[in-house]
Amino acid sequence: MSIDNQIQVVLIDDDPHLRQALCQTLDLAGLKVLTLGEATGLTARLSRDWPGVVVSDIRMPGMDGLELLAELHGQDPELPVLLITGHGDVPLAVQAMRAGAYDFLEKPFASDALLDSVRRALALRRLVLDNRSLRLALSDRQQLSTRLVGHSPQMLRLREQIGALAATRADVLILGETGAGKEVVARALHDLSSRRSGPFVAINAGALAESVVESELFGHEPGAFTGAQKRRIGKFEFANGGTLFLDEIESMSLDVQVKLLRLLQERVVERLGGNQLIPLDIRIIAATKEDLRQAADQGRFRADLYYRLNVAPLRIPPLRERGEDALMLFQHFADEASSRHGLPLHELQPGQRALLLRHSWPGNVRELQNAAERFALGLELALDSTQDNPAASVLTSTPGGLSEQVEQFEKSLIAAELTRPHSSLRSLAEALGLPRKTLHDKLRKHGLNFADSASHSTDDE
């Protein structure tokens, strides 16, 4: 059993009379004390961030004070350990101080000496843990900036929300379009939480066949159904002590949704064909690309499950709403790909930057990452703003000289304007600041066609 964080002092001495007297001294001073007659097994009961101090005699049967000091400092070198020594053990205590003991007290000692040393050790422990917490928070922020690249207000807000929610036990509902990075956010929530040492189990509900989804999630006992020859541990049970990420939750059947609601409310799971309720210490992170409220109104999703999941929603902004984040992300992924393939890094040219900023990125970050990979490989690719727009923007990592770059930039600007609604060729020419004759020539030169634009009329052409 682990030692409660409310305990401030663990006192170890094999002499029951001295142990009782010292405990009374500490207790009367308002300190919460746990007394032990031996040191064996203590280290396993203390977490690395336990906020207390250890007071131990040196001479004890089994594990002595010096062995305990070495073992405790193997787990946390900054844990204060105070040693109690007899008169003949002073040289041994000096050796212990050199090994990292916080202080030693020579028997017999006054109660005030013990209290003074313990209080100073507790103050030091608080300072150490505060600094450790600050360093961890800084590391978490840096980690988030690396995982969730971008300086747009939307991404700054998202990182703040993740940082705040990660420290809680709350289940989370992630809302985002296909390719927006829902699993990246889920992993960040797990890795920045106190569950980071536990399992992270990701499962796509939309990819599971209806015939196996319950067994996959909840597990089954032998004989639960035809072909169930041995026990299977389900994903929820497998994630015990950690986090389960359930993507495309909107695709789950209403029957499975009932079981998920029960699991969320009671934190127990029952395997198919079994009668035992298995308690779970688990965090559920669900994700969807749909409006679950609308799905609930249409009877496709349980309203009670929606309200249970919607306590802590996180919306991932689509890439088209994030401005110049697209440029930063593109260069980030392109540099990663170049390094992975052992290729030289390429910088985006002005015309290429314009293409990226004007593209609507219907596939979000996933589409951008694929485009960046091709860019790093020196391959041409088309960025179609819509499926109906045949005027593709060509992006390549190997532009020619200045004249070629200018031509590419000009073509990208015209192609991008063609994706906007224009009632006539005249309005398109006015938007580009060109005479209609010049625009005709440039459309022909670049292989573009006004008839392929988003909306047009030929009334005044």
C-alpha positions in Angstrom: 0.0 0.0 0.0 1.4 3.4 -1.0 1.9 6.1 1.7 -0.7 8.9 1.7 0.6 12.3 0.6 -0.9 13.7 3.8 1.9 12.0 5.8 4.7 14.5 6.4 7.1 12.3 8.3 8.0 8.6 8.1 9.7 7.6 11.3 11.7 4.3 11.4 13.2 2.8 14.5 13.3 -0.8 15.8 13.1 0.5 19.4 9.3 0.7 20.1 9.7 3.0 23.2 11.9 5.5 21.3 9.6 5.3 18.3 6.6 6.1 20.4 8.3 9.0 22.2 9.5 10.5 18.9 6.1 10.1 17.3 4.5 11.9 20.2 6.9 14.8 19.9 6.2 15.2 16.2 2.4 14.7 16.6 2.2 17.4 19.3 3.9 19.8 16.9 1.1 19.2 14.4 2.9 16.9 12.0 1.3 13.8 10.5 3.5 10.9 11.2 3.7 7.2 10.1 5.9 5.0 12.3 7.6 1.8 11.1 9.7 -0.8 13.0 11.8 -1.7 9.9 12.9 -0.1 6.6 12.4 -3.0 4.2 9.8 -2.2 1.5 9.6 1.5 2.3 10.9 2.8 -1.1 8.2 0.9 -3.0 5.6 2.7 -1.0 6.8 6.2 -1.7 6.1 8.0 -4.9 8.8 10.2 -6.4 6.8 13.3 -5.6 5.9 12.3 -2.0 6.0 15.6 -0.1 7.4 14.4 3.2 10.7 13.5 4.9 12.2 10.3 6.3 13.7 10.0 9.8 15.5 6.7 10.4 17.8 5.1 12.9 21.1 3.8 11.4 21.5 0.6 13.4 18.5 -1.7 12.6 18.1 -5.4 11.8 17.5 -6.2 8.2 17.9 -3.0 6.1 19.9 -0.4 8.1 19.7 3.3 7.7 22.6 3.6 5.2 21.1 1.0 2.9 17.7 2.8 3.2 19.4 6.1 2.3 21.0 4.6 -0.8 17.7 3.0 -1.9 15.6 6.1 -1.4 18.0 8.3 -3.2 18.1 5.8 -6.1 14.5 6.7 -6.6 14.6 10.4 -5.7 18.0 11.9 -4.9 16.3 15.1 -3.5 14.3 13.3 -0.8 15.4 14.6 2.7 16.6 11.7 4.9 17.5 12.4 8.6 19.5 9.7 10.4 19.5 9.0 14.1 22.8 7.7 15.5 24.3 6.4 18.7 27.5 8.0 20.1 29.7 5.3 18.6 28.2 5.8 15.1 29.2 9.4 14.6 31.9 8.5 12.0 29.2 6.4 10.2 26.8 9.4 10.3 29.5 11.7 8.8 29.9 9.1 6.0 26.1 9.2 5.5 26.1 13.0 5.2 28.7 12.7 2.5 26.4 10.2 0.8 23.5 12.7 0.8 21.8 12.4 4.1 20.1 15.7 5.0 21.1 15.7 8.7 21.9 13.4 11.6 21.0 13.5 15.2 23.2 11.9 17.9 21.4 10.2 20.8 20.3 11.5 23.2 19.0 14.6 21.5 16.5 17.3 22.6 12.9 17.3 21.1 13.5 20.8 19.7 16.5 19.6 17.8 14.4 17.0 16.0 11.6 19.4 15.3 13.9 22.0 14.0 15.6 19.6 11.6 12.3 18.1 10.4 10.8 21.5 9.7 13.8 22.7 7.8 13.8 19.5 5.8 10.0 19.9 5.0 10.6 23.5 3.8 13.4 22.2 1.5 11.1 19.4 0.2 8.4 21.9 -0.6 10.8 24.1 -2.5 12.2 21.1 -4.4 8.8 19.9 -5.4 7.7 23.5 -6.4 10.7 23.8 -8.7 10.1 20.4 -10.1 6.5 21.3 -10.9 7.6 24.5 -12.6 10.2 22.7 -14.7 7.6 20.1 -15.6 5.1 22.8 -16.6 7.7 24.5 -18.8 8.6 21.2 -20.3 4.9 20.4 -21.0 4.4 23.8 -22.7 7.5 23.2 -24.9 6.3 19.7 -25.7 2.9 21.0 -26.7 4.4 23.7 -28.9 6.4 20.9 -30.7 3.4 18.6 -31.1 0.8 21.3 -31.9 2.7 23.7 -34.1 1.2 27.2 -34.7 1.0 30.7 -33.3 -2.6 31.5 -34.3 -4.9 32.5 -31.5 -6.9 29.3 -32.0 -3.9 27.1 -31.5 -2.7 29.2 -28.5 -6.1 28.7 -26.9 -6.1 25.0 -27.7 -2.7 24.5 -26.1 -4.0 26.3 -23.0 -7.1 24.1 -22.8 -5.0 20.9 -23.1 -2.6 22.1 -20.4 -5.5 22.8 -18.1 -7.5 19.6 -18.8 -4.4 17.3 -18.7 -4.0 17.8 -15.0 -7.6 16.7 -14.2 -9.3 13.4 -14.2 -12.1 14.6 -16.5 -13.1 12.6 -19.6 -12.7 14.7 -22.8 -14.6 14.9 -26.0 -12.5 16.1 -29.0 -14.3 17.7 -31.9 -12.5 18.1 -35.2 -12.7 17.5 -38.9 -11.0 14.5 -40.6 -7.2 14.9 -40.5 -7.3 17.8 -37.9 -5.1 15.8 -35.4 -7.5 14.4 -32.9 -5.2 11.5 -31.9 -2.3 14.0 -31.5 -4.4 16.0 -29.0 -5.5 12.8 -27.2 -1.9 11.7 -26.8 -0.9 15.1 -25.5 -3.6 15.0 -22.9 -2.3 11.5 -21.8 1.4 12.4 -21.8 0.9 15.6 -19.8 -1.3 13.9 -17.2 -0.4 11.9 -14.1 -1.3 8.8 -16.1 1.6 9.3 -18.4 3.3 6.1 -17.1 0.1 4.1 -17.8 -1.0 2.7 -21.1 -2.4 4.8 -23.9 -4.8 2.7 -26.0 -6.2 4.1 -29.2 -9.1 2.4 -31.0 -11.1 3.6 -34.0 -14.7 2.6 -33.5 -15.5 3.2 -37.1 -13.0 0.5 -38.2 -14.5 -2.2 -36.0 -17.0 -4.7 -37.5 -20.3 -4.7 -35.7 -19.8 -8.4 -34.9 -16.7 -7.9 -32.9 -17.0 -4.3 -31.4 -18.4 -5.4 -28.0 -15.8 -8.2 -27.6 -13.0 -5.8 -28.7 -14.0 -3.1 -26.2 -15.4 -5.0 -23.2 -13.7 -8.4 -23.6 -15.3 -11.9 -23.2 -15.2 -15.1 -21.2 -14.8 -18.6 -22.8 -18.0 -19.7 -24.3 -19.6 -16.3 -24.4 -20.4 -16.9 -28.1 -19.5 -19.3 -30.9 -15.8 -19.4 -31.3 -14.9 -17.8 -27.9 -12.6 -20.5 -26.7 -10.6 -18.5 -24.2 -10.8 -15.3 -22.2 -10.1 -12.0 -23.9 -9.2 -8.8 -22.2 -11.0 -5.9 -23.8 -9.5 -2.5 -24.7 -11.1 -0.8 -21.7 -9.7 -3.3 -19.2 -6.3 -3.2 -21.0 -6.2 0.6 -20.6 -6.7 0.3 -16.8 -4.5 2.8 -15.1 -4.1 4.9 -18.2 -6.1 6.4 -21.1 -8.4 5.0 -23.7 -8.8 7.1 -26.9 -12.0 6.2 -28.7 -12.1 7.8 -32.2 -15.2 8.1 -34.4 -17.5 7.5 -31.5 -20.4 8.5 -33.6 -20.2 5.2 -35.5 -21.0 3.1 -32.4 -24.3 1.3 -32.3 -26.9 2.4 -29.8 -26.5 -0.9 -27.9 -22.8 -0.3 -27.5 -23.5 3.3 -26.5 -25.6 2.0 -23.6 -22.7 0.0 -22.3 -20.3 2.8 -22.7 -22.6 5.1 -20.7 -22.7 2.6 -17.9 -18.9 2.3 -17.9 -18.5 6.1 -17.8 -20.9 6.4 -14.9 -19.8 3.5 -12.8 -16.2 2.9 -13.8 -16.6 -0.9 -14.1 -16.5 -3.2 -17.0 -18.2 -6.6 -17.4 -16.8 -9.0 -20.0 -19.3 -10.7 -22.4 -20.5 -13.9 -20.8 -19.2 -13.0 -17.4 -20.8 -11.9 -14.1 -17.8 -10.2 -12.5 -17.7 -6.4 -12.4 -14.1 -5.3 -12.9 -13.3 -1.8 -11.4 -11.5 0.5 -13.7 -9.2 3.5 -13.1 -9.3 4.9 -16.6 -9.7 8.1 -18.5 -11.8 8.1 -21.6 -11.1 10.5 -24.4 -13.6 10.3 -27.2 -13.4 12.0 -30.6 -15.9 12.8 -33.4 -16.0 14.6 -36.7 -19.8 15.0 -36.4 -22.2 17.2 -34.5 -23.2 14.8 -31.8 -26.0 17.1 -30.6 -27.5 17.0 -34.1 -27.0 13.2 -34.2 -28.8 12.9 -30.9 -31.7 15.0 -32.1 -31.9 12.6 -35.1 -31.9 9.5 -32.9 -28.5 8.3 -34.2 -26.7 9.0 -30.9 -27.9 8.7 -27.3 -28.6 12.1 -25.8 -27.6 11.0 -22.3 -24.2 9.7 -23.6 -23.7 13.0 -25.5 -24.3 15.1 -22.3 -22.1 12.8 -20.3 -19.2 13.2 -22.8 -19.7 16.9 -23.5 -18.5 18.0 -20.0 -15.0 18.9 -21.3 -15.2 19.4 -25.0 -12.1 20.4 -27.0 -12.5 21.8 -30.5 -9.6 21.5 -32.9 -9.7 24.4 -35.4 -9.5 23.3 -39.1 -6.4 24.4 -40.9 -8.2 26.9 -43.1 -9.0 29.0 -39.9 -5.4 29.1 -38.7 -3.9 31.6 -41.1 -0.1 31.4 -41.4 0.0 28.3 -39.2 -0.2 26.4 -42.5 3.2 27.8 -43.6 4.8 27.0 -40.3 3.4 23.5 -40.3 4.3 22.9 -43.9 8.0 23.9 -43.3 8.0 21.8 -40.1 6.8 18.6 -41.9 9.0 19.3 -44.9 12.1 19.7 -42.7 11.2 16.4 -40.9 10.8 14.6 -44.1 14.0 16.0 -45.6 15.9 14.8 -42.5 14.3 11.4 -42.6 15.2 10.8 -46.2 18.6 12.4 -46.0 17.8 15.2 -48.4 18.7 18.9 -48.3 16.2 21.2 -46.8 14.1 23.4 -49.1 12.8 26.9 -48.2 9.4 28.0 -49.5 9.5 30.6 -52.2 7.1 33.5 -52.2 4.8 32.0 -54.9 4.7 28.7 -53.0 3.8 30.5 -49.8 0.9 32.2 -51.6 -0.4 28.9 -52.8 -0.3 27.4 -49.3 -2.1 30.4 -47.7 -4.9 30.4 -50.4 -5.5 26.6 -50.2 -8.5 25.6 -48.2 -7.0 22.3 -46.9 -10.1 20.1 -46.9 -7.9 17.2 -45.5 -6.5 19.5 -42.8 -3.1 18.7 -41.2 -3.0 15.2 -42.7 -3.3 16.6 -46.3 -0.7 19.2 -45.5 1.7 16.7 -44.1 1.4 14.6 -47.3 2.0 17.7 -49.4 5.1 18.6 -47.4 6.4 15.0 -47.8 6.1 15.4 -51.6 7.7 18.8 -51.5 10.7 17.5 -49.5 11.1 14.7 -52.2 11.1 17.2 -55.0 7.9 16.0 -56.5 5.2 18.1 -58.1 1.7 18.0 -56.6 -1.7 19.6 -57.1 -3.5 21.4 -54.4 -7.2 21.5 -55.4 -9.2 23.9 -53.4 -12.4 22.0 -54.2 -13.2 18.8 -56.1 -15.0 20.8 -58.7 -12.0 23.1 -59.4 -9.8 21.7 -62.1 -7.4 24.7 -61.9 -4.8 23.0 -59.8 -2.0 24.8 -58.0 1.3 23.2 -58.6 3.9 23.2 -55.8 7.5 22.0 -56.2 10.5 22.1 -54.1 12.9 22.9 -57.0 11.9 26.2 -58.6 14.0 27.6 -61.5 15.4 31.1 -61.9 13.7 34.4 -61.1 11.6 34.5 -64.3 10.2 31.0 -63.6 9.4 31.9 -60.1 7.6 35.0 -61.2 5.6 32.9 -63.8 4.7 30.4 -61.1 3.6 33.1 -58.7 1.5 34.8 -61.4 -0.2 31.5 -62.2 -0.9 30.7 -58.6 -2.6 34.1 -58.0 -4.8 33.7 -61.1 -5.6 30.1 -60.2 -6.5 31.1 -56.7 -8.8 33.9 -57.9 -10.5 31.4 -60.2 -11.6 29.5 -57.1 -13.6 32.6 -55.9 -17.1 33.3 -57.3 -17.1 35.8 -60.2 -20.2 36.7 -62.3 -18.1 37.5 -65.4 -14.7 37.6 -66.9 -14.8 41.4 -66.3 -15.2 41.0 -62.6 -12.3 38.5 -62.6 -10.1 41.0 -64.5 -11.0 43.8 -62.1 -10.2 41.6 -59.1 -6.8 40.9 -60.5 -6.2 44.5 -61.7 -5.8 43.5 -65.3 -7.3 44.5 -68.7 -9.5 41.8 -70.1 -7.3 41.3 -73.1 -4.3 40.8 -70.9 -6.2 38.4 -68.7 -7.3 36.4 -71.8 -3.6 36.1 -72.8 -2.4 35.0 -69.3 -5.2 32.4 -69.0 -4.2 30.9 -72.3 -0.4 31.0 -71.4 -1.0 29.2 -68.1 -3.5 26.7 -69.4 -6.3 28.1 -67.2 -9.9 28.5 -68.1 -12.5 30.9 -66.8 -15.2 28.3 -67.5 -13.7 26.2 -64.7 -14.0 28.9 -62.1 -16.2 28.5 -59.0 -19.2 30.6 -60.4 -19.5 32.5 -63.6 -21.7 34.0 -66.2 -20.7 34.8 -69.8 -23.2 37.6 -70.2 -20.6 40.3 -70.7 -17.6 38.3 -71.9 
